[in-house]
């Protein structure tokens, strides 16, 4: 079975993905910003599970991980953060943090393991973008910008590495029921993340990752209904203006419903 390295493994999507890949008998090097966070997420030892701290924003840290684990077959990059708010009202450091983790850190992974895969003439990089990288979302402009970058890098890199037998897949899900979204819902500016419907579950994205491993497609978008809407807005950006106004009231009702549910059952939030 392929040997897989994951970033952001302690997040909601990461935990479910790891569980499913372990069940499929993959060997996993799972990383996150701190070893303590990983040990909390994965308290039970498993012979195919190896925990490694990785600061994705450090190129030297990426080089060290690659030196320790040069035999990786698949790189899955899930690390990411989102901070809702109007772009001009946020401190520039908020954007810089999203840029460093979501895009620059992911680019480091592509660079380090892309070189290894190219030399080996075999390998697969799976990058997590977002439908916010297909159609821009007001209220999360910084996040949306980084995910456009992830998608653009992934699509271009796929063509650069294809002659060497290396595959690149970019996955673009709609909003997922993880803290990345739930922690931002109290901010009114987050409302547009829900403008095209409710939340995906982490399992939905984990299954998409499994599909990417099997089929190695260029791009996966989900769910289907939101994907179509995002691509339409991408083709015709003026659609966004009336769509946002039309869908905002329903999105606000949906946001309030989620907030009430979180307030009643805070322990039910995915970690």
Secondary structure, 3 states (H helix, E strand, C coil): CCEEEEECCCCHHHHHHHHHHHHCCCEEEEEECCHHHHHHHCCCCCCCEEEEECCCCCHHHHHHHHHHCCCCCEEEECCCCCCCCCHHHCCHHHHHHHHHHHHHHHHHHHHHHHHHHHHHCCEEEEEECCHHHCCCCCCCHHHHHHHHHHHHHHHHHHHHHHCCCEEEEEEEECCECCHHHHCCCCCHHHHHHHCCCCCECHHHHHHHHHHHHHHCCCEEEECHHHHHHHHHHHHCCCHHHHHHHHHHHHHHHHHHHHHHHHHHCHHHCCC
